[in-house]
Amino acid sequence: MNEVARRLRRDSTEAERKLWSALRDRQLFRFKFRRQQPIGSFIVDFVCQEKRLVIELDGGQHADKDETSRTGRIEADGYKIIRFWNHEVLGNLDGVLARIQQALLK
């Protein structure tokens, strides 16, 4: 699982790189985020363990997938999940960060 996570970090998408540049090093309200982090049998794109907040980025490959089971299992572990499309991150990073801030401060 850790090898897969390392590969995903190395081969991150443009949207993942852009969002990571805004989340890394406690830049967002001093909250620590990790990327491509295993949670149970899944690897999530980004997670803030302190707030139990998972951020998932979805591209076209997810359009036809049913993520209900995966989401339910992660939420059963006590996490809240928020999802963004890749084009949202690439075209409106400030709006994405504002929604993440709202989730962190709840």
C-alpha positions as YAML, in Angstrom:
chain: A
units: angstrom
residues:
- id: 1
  name: MET
  ca: [0.00, 0.00, 0.00]
- id: 2
  name: ASN
  ca: [2.81, 2.44, 0.86]
- id: 3
  name: GLU
  ca: [4.56, 1.73, -2.44]
- id: 4
  name: VAL
  ca: [1.35, 2.56, -4.32]
- id: 5
  name: ALA
  ca: [1.01, 5.79, -2.33]
- id: 6
  name: ARG
  ca: [4.60, 6.74, -3.19]
- id: 7
  name: ARG
  ca: [3.96, 6.08, -6.88]
- id: 8
  name: LEU
  ca: [0.80, 8.21, -6.77]
- id: 9
  name: ARG
  ca: [2.72, 11.06, -5.15]
- id: 10
  name: ARG
  ca: [5.44, 10.80, -7.78]
- id: 11
  name: ASP
  ca: [2.94, 10.64, -10.67]
- id: 12
  name: SER
  ca: [0.50, 13.29, -9.40]
- id: 13
  name: THR
  ca: [-1.80, 15.13, -11.78]
- id: 14
  name: GLU
  ca: [-1.50, 18.82, -12.56]
- id: 15
  name: ALA
  ca: [-4.53, 19.54, -10.35]
- id: 16
  name: GLU
  ca: [-3.03, 17.54, -7.46]
- id: 17
  name: ARG
  ca: [0.26, 19.42, -7.75]
- id: 18
  name: LYS
  ca: [-1.51, 22.77, -7.81]
- id: 19
  name: LEU
  ca: [-3.65, 22.02, -4.76]
- id: 20
  name: TRP
  ca: [-0.71, 20.50, -2.89]
- id: 21
  name: SER
  ca: [1.30, 23.69, -3.45]
- id: 22
  name: ALA
  ca: [-1.45, 25.57, -1.56]
- id: 23
  name: LEU
  ca: [-1.91, 23.00, 1.25]
- id: 24
  name: ARG
  ca: [1.65, 21.90, 2.02]
- id: 25
  name: ASP
  ca: [3.72, 23.27, 4.89]
- id: 26
  name: ARG
  ca: [0.64, 24.26, 6.94]
- id: 27
  name: GLN
  ca: [-0.18, 27.15, 4.59]
- id: 28
  name: LEU
  ca: [-3.94, 26.89, 5.11]
- id: 29
  name: PHE
  ca: [-4.81, 28.04, 8.65]
- id: 30
  name: ARG
  ca: [-1.77, 26.11, 9.94]
- id: 31
  name: PHE
  ca: [-3.48, 22.73, 9.34]
- id: 32
  name: LYS
  ca: [-1.21, 19.87, 8.35]
- id: 33
  name: PHE
  ca: [-2.18, 17.94, 5.23]
- id: 34
  name: ARG
  ca: [-0.76, 14.74, 3.82]
- id: 35
  name: ARG
  ca: [-1.16, 13.64, 0.22]
- id: 36
  name: GLN
  ca: [-1.82, 10.18, -1.21]
- id: 37
  name: GLN
  ca: [-2.37, 8.83, 2.28]
- id: 38
  name: PRO
  ca: [-3.65, 5.31, 3.05]
- id: 39
  name: ILE
  ca: [-6.85, 5.18, 5.10]
- id: 40
  name: GLY
  ca: [-7.95, 1.62, 5.67]
- id: 41
  name: SER
  ca: [-7.72, -0.17, 2.33]
- id: 42
  name: PHE
  ca: [-7.96, 3.06, 0.33]
- id: 43
  name: ILE
  ca: [-5.54, 5.81, -0.64]
- id: 44
  name: VAL
  ca: [-7.02, 9.29, -0.45]
- id: 45
  name: ASP
  ca: [-5.70, 12.29, -2.33]
- id: 46
  name: PHE
  ca: [-5.31, 14.63, 0.68]
- id: 47
  name: VAL
  ca: [-6.13, 14.33, 4.36]
- id: 48
  name: CYS
  ca: [-5.99, 16.58, 7.41]
- id: 49
  name: GLN
  ca: [-5.87, 14.09, 10.29]
- id: 50
  name: GLU
  ca: [-6.52, 16.76, 12.92]
- id: 51
  name: LYS
  ca: [-9.90, 17.64, 11.40]
- id: 52
  name: ARG
  ca: [-10.54, 14.16, 9.92]
- id: 53
  name: LEU
  ca: [-11.07, 15.85, 6.55]
- id: 54
  name: VAL
  ca: [-10.40, 14.07, 3.27]
- id: 55
  name: ILE
  ca: [-10.13, 15.98, -0.01]
- id: 56
  name: GLU
  ca: [-10.59, 14.01, -3.21]
- id: 57
  name: LEU
  ca: [-9.89, 15.31, -6.70]
- id: 58
  name: ASP
  ca: [-11.76, 13.70, -9.53]
- id: 59
  name: GLY
  ca: [-10.95, 13.82, -13.20]
- id: 60
  name: GLY
  ca: [-12.73, 12.29, -16.16]
- id: 61
  name: GLN
  ca: [-11.71, 8.78, -15.07]
- id: 62
  name: HIS
  ca: [-14.11, 9.08, -12.12]
- id: 63
  name: ALA
  ca: [-17.14, 10.25, -14.09]
- id: 64
  name: ASP
  ca: [-18.59, 6.76, -14.51]
- id: 65
  name: LYS
  ca: [-17.39, 5.26, -11.22]
- id: 66
  name: ASP
  ca: [-19.69, 4.69, -8.30]
- id: 67
  name: GLU
  ca: [-17.70, 5.97, -5.35]
- id: 68
  name: THR
  ca: [-20.54, 5.30, -2.85]
- id: 69
  name: SER
  ca: [-19.00, 2.22, -1.25]
- id: 70
  name: ARG
  ca: [-15.54, 3.78, -0.97]
- id: 71
  name: THR
  ca: [-16.97, 7.00, 0.44]
- id: 72
  name: GLY
  ca: [-19.12, 5.12, 2.94]
- id: 73
  name: ARG
  ca: [-16.20, 3.09, 4.25]
- id: 74
  name: ILE
  ca: [-13.97, 6.14, 4.68]
- id: 75
  name: GLU
  ca: [-16.79, 8.07, 6.39]
- id: 76
  name: ALA
  ca: [-17.41, 5.07, 8.67]
- id: 77
  name: ASP
  ca: [-13.84, 5.59, 9.90]
- id: 78
  name: GLY
  ca: [-14.87, 9.09, 11.03]
- id: 79
  name: TYR
  ca: [-13.74, 11.20, 8.09]
- id: 80
  name: LYS
  ca: [-15.64, 13.89, 6.19]
- id: 81
  name: ILE
  ca: [-14.99, 13.87, 2.45]
- id: 82
  name: ILE
  ca: [-15.18, 16.82, 0.11]
- id: 83
  name: ARG
  ca: [-14.69, 16.37, -3.63]
- id: 84
  name: PHE
  ca: [-13.61, 18.67, -6.38]
- id: 85
  name: TRP
  ca: [-13.25, 18.16, -10.11]
- id: 86
  name: ASN
  ca: [-9.77, 18.70, -11.47]
- id: 87
  name: HIS
  ca: [-11.00, 21.60, -13.61]
- id: 88
  name: GLU
  ca: [-12.27, 23.37, -10.46]
- id: 89
  name: VAL
  ca: [-8.78, 23.30, -8.94]
- id: 90
  name: LEU
  ca: [-7.14, 24.38, -12.19]
- id: 91
  name: GLY
  ca: [-9.64, 27.15, -12.94]
- id: 92
  name: ASN
  ca: [-10.73, 28.38, -9.51]
- id: 93
  name: LEU
  ca: [-8.16, 27.49, -6.86]
- id: 94
  name: ASP
  ca: [-9.28, 30.38, -4.61]
- id: 95
  name: GLY
  ca: [-12.85, 29.06, -4.60]
- id: 96
  name: VAL
  ca: [-11.65, 25.53, -3.83]
- id: 97
  name: LEU
  ca: [-9.49, 26.79, -0.97]
- id: 98
  name: ALA
  ca: [-12.42, 28.80, 0.41]
- id: 99
  name: ARG
  ca: [-14.57, 25.64, 0.52]
- id: 100
  name: ILE
  ca: [-11.75, 23.71, 2.21]
- id: 101
  name: GLN
  ca: [-11.37, 26.52, 4.77]
- id: 102
  name: GLN
  ca: [-15.09, 26.34, 5.55]
- id: 103
  name: ALA
  ca: [-14.83, 22.60, 6.15]
- id: 104
  name: LEU
  ca: [-11.77, 23.01, 8.37]
- id: 105
  name: LEU
  ca: [-13.35, 25.70, 10.52]
- id: 106
  name: LYS
  ca: [-16.64, 23.87, 11.16]
...
